Amino acid sequence: GCQPVPLSEVVEPVDFEEYLETHPPAAEPGLQEVMEFPTDDIEVSHEPRESRTLESGIPEEGKLDARVRDALQVYTDDWVTIQRKYQRLSTMYSPHTVEKQRDRQRGLAR
């Protein structure tokens, strides 16, 4: 049976990846269901970023240092939005948390 562990003893957490390598999910009852997720759960969409100017204020490609170009991409690349279709079925789902996330996203400058 199980023996109690003294409260003063440090117990190392299970290395999940190592456990999966040594215990295939099909061999463990219940683990296969935990490892599976719907292939259509994640939906990625790209929204073009609107520019408020008629011309780009960014110099042509050849005139920029690579680090500066990469930093500017943060402000010029299209928006990438990731939606999880089945998130509401998760045990971590909370309508309150989802609404707070939406409010935060609405506050982002587009």
Summary of the structure (lengths in Angstrom):
residues: 110
radius of gyration: 23.5
end to end distance: 58.8
largest distance: 73.6
contacts: 148
relative contact order: 0.12
helix: 38%
strand: 11%
